[in-house]
Amino acid sequence: MSAAGSPSAKASPNPSPASHGASSPLAALSLAALGVVYGDIGTSPLYSVKEVFAGNHAIPLTEANVLGSLSLFLWALIIIVSFKYVAFIMRADNRGEGGIMALIALASRRDGTEHPMRRKSILIIGIFGAAMFYGDGVITPAISVLSAVEGLEVATPAFTPYILPITLVVLTLLFFVQRRGTATVGIAFGPVMVAWFVALAAIGLYNIERNPSILLAINPWYGLEFLWVNKAMALVAMGNIVLAVTGAEALYADMGHFGRRPIRLAWYGLVLPSLALNYAGQGALLLVDPSTVSNPFFKAAPSWALYPLVGLSTVATVIASQAVISGAFSITRQAMQLGFVPRMEVQHTSEKEQGQIYLPGINWGIFLAVVVLVLGFKSSNNLAAAYGIAVTGNMVTTSILATIVAAQVWGWGWTRAIALFACFLAVELIFLAANILKIPDGGWFPLVAGAGVFFLMTTWKRGRQLLSDRLKGENLNLEMFIDSISAGAPTRVPGTAVFMNADPHAVPHALLHNLMHNKVLHERIVIVTVQIFDVPFVPEIDRVEVHTLKENFWRVVVQYGFKDEPDIPAALAMCADAGLGFEMLETSFFLGRETLIPRLGSEMAFWREKLFIAMFRNAGSATSFFKIPSNRVVELGTQVVL
């Protein structure tokens, strides 16, 4: 947690992509936002209306039900996306950055020492929201691509046996190319999504012309009447209506890449009108021709446009999936920096854009889960039964954390903050209750996936704290140790020894082991401590703090934000201005490597100890994570009983 005078309280950090919004053309950023932010919510028309009237929990196809459901679709977009996310949640930025990790940092900023239990509760809620994001992220590629390819069945039933193979081929290619990065492909994302949203609007207008009375659905009374008259049936329908707002979280999560204005302009200027027109068009088609209920999206298009639409929708769903996968990479790295997950291999796919990264472990883990989903559920109808509960769980989490931010950070006070976000929570809790009905039909999958991620993240966080407490119990004070060195100096050998240590005021265990076994100290000792703050970026001017100690000992504190890229050699090079220069060929890095031993009666359950030890053993090396030259590293091991 940042203290007063730490980077969280200083001048603005390194510019993120969003900070260039003032100098970059607004139209260009809005176009880019279309390709990244709106892929998920933009492909929802493929399956949302179909699930209401032809899904596993279908409702009768009547004029009242169509008008009522369509009204709920439109007002869900307005209330959840326009009001909650665009108007309010996007104000909760952490130095221009959004997303669940930024929201956790904002919500817990004032509760570190004054209210430790409240901070713990905030962290648990935030971790739950992040876990639900992964549950949602697994289903999005599967249902999006599968629903697009299913359009071939509308053209001819002869394609039916090939739907699953084609879907798996598309998904395999999508995950395979992740290691090459999205820099080149990303250039085409914006224009393709513009074509997609224009097509949505055109299809909608084409069908509205056949039955203009469908526009009455803009009146919220039809939705309220539907909910009041058909209470049980309406609850079932709400479980599918929530599919229209899946992907809303991306507006907030990607705010740091584009800024508020481009995202808002894209939403109000193209995305919202196109979605509203398309949903209205599908509703008009159902009233004119009820036989189209099996797939109203593709049957709403003219016959000559069917194959081009299948191709365009497949590309659009790939883009939507790409955005979710990239989001999983980003949130994992942020969680890594904040200590919620173990270190993993992170590959940078662009020399210019810091945020373009590839995590092999996450990529292939999601791919495996997606393949299992496609083969297990076999159709978008079945997948839709599993979709929604993770989305609504994430939305509820966001609303709770945003209430805390509004009350404490924005200065609204609890009464005003609760009054506003209770309105959003009322809608979202209805969505959540409706999706609970889906649990037996597949809703258990994202819950199991999310619960697994939650237990892994909380186990890692608790285990790291337990390990830190054990090591602190054996710590020696650094200043007292240096005084003892002055009294009985050991042999000093040429060169510089850099010791990584979490506590800048304690003697590193690796230093003690080196002195105990080798009986020598290097002529210059540098204790390096890395601190991660709850801000996205730390300014370069605040990157390092250098303190001169006695006996040629130095203390260096390196400071990063949760979106900064740790690079210890680069940070040490910045110490030259403080009189601490480094010659890498004469510098050795000493790292401690702990071997953990579980014990009964510990503060953590024995099975969780075993799980933490397994995660700890398989975590990525500190050498690669901090970009330390491997040929300059010496690792010294010790055993720690948890």
WOJO-V260568 format. One line per field, one symbol per residue. ss: DSSP state (A for helix, B for strand, O for the rest). psi: psi as a letter, one per 40 degrees, with the letter a starting at -180 (. if undefined). burial: 1 if it has 24 or more other C-alpha atoms within 12 Angstrom, else 0. A space follows every 10 residues. Layout:
BEGIN
ss=???
psi=???
burial=???
END
This chain:
BEGIN
ss=OOOOOOAAAO OOOOOOAAAA OOOOOAAAAA AAAAAAOOAA AAOAAAOAAA AAAAOOOOOO OOAAAAAAAA AAAAAAAAAA AAAAAAAAAA AOOBOOBOOA AAAAAAAAOO OOOOOAAAAA AAAAAAAAAA AAAAAAAAAA AAAAAAAAAO AAAAAOAAAA AAAAAAAAAA AAAAAAAAAA OOAAAAAAAA AAAAAAAAAA AAAAAAAAOO OAAAAAAAOA AAAAAAAAAO AAAAAAAAAA AAAAAOOOAA AAAOAAAAOA AAAAAAAAAA AAAAAAAAAA AAAAAAAAOA AAAAAAAAAO OOAAAAAAAA AAAAAAAAAA AAAAAAAAAA AAAAAAAOOO OOOOOOBBOO OOOOOOBBOA AAAAAAAAAA AAAAAAAOOA AAAAAAOOAA AAAAAAAAAA AAAAAAAAOO OOOAAAAAAA AAAAAAAAAA AAAAAAOOAA AOOAAAAAAA AAAAAAAAAA AAAAAAAAAA AAOOOOBAAA AAAAAAAOOO BBBBBBBBBB OOOOOBOOAA AAAAAAAAOB BBBBBBBBBB BBBOOOOOOA AAOBBBBBOO OOBBBBBBBB BOOOOOOAAA AAAAAAAAOO OOOAAABBBB BBBBBBBOOO OOOOOAAAAA AAAAAAAAOO OAAAAOOOOA AABBBBBBBB BO
psi=hhiheideea iiaihiddee dddihddddd dddddddedd ddedededdd ddeeadfiii gidddddddd dddddddddd ddddddddde dgigfeiaid dddddddede edddgddddd dddddddddd dddddddddd ddddddddde dddddheded eedddddddd ddddddedee iedddddedd dddddddddd dddddddddd geedededhe dddddddddg dddddddddd ddddeheddd dddeddddid dddddddddd dddddddddd ddddddddgd eeddgdddee iiddeddddd dddddddddd dddddddddd dddddddefd iihihhhheh edhdehihhd dddddddddd dddddddeid dddddeiddd dddddddddd ddddddddde fdiddddddd eddddddddd ddddedeedd eeeddddddd dddddddddd dddddddddd ddeeiihddd dddddddghi hhiiihhhhh hdheeihhdd dddddddefi iidhhhhhhh hhifidihid dedihhhhii ffiihhhhhi ieeihhgddd dddeeddeeg ihhdeehhhh ihhhhihiii eieiiddddd dddddddeii iddddefhhd eehhhhiihh h.
burial=1100011100 0011111110 1000000111 1111111111 1111111111 1111111111 1011111111 1111111111 1111110111 1111111111 1111111111 1000000011 0111111111 1111111111 1111111111 1111100000 0011011101 1101101110 1110010011 1111111111 1111111100 0001111101 0111011000 0011111111 1111111111 1111111111 1111111101 1111111111 1111111101 0111111111 1000011011 1111111111 1111111111 1111111111 1111111100 0001111111 1111011011 1011001111 1111111111 1111111111 1111111110 0000001101 1001101111 1111111110 1111111111 1011111111 1111011000 1000100100 1100000000 0000111111 1111111111 1111100000 1111111111 1111111111 0111111000 1111111111 1111111110 1101100001 0100001111 1111010100 0001000111 1110110000 0110111100 0111110001 11
END
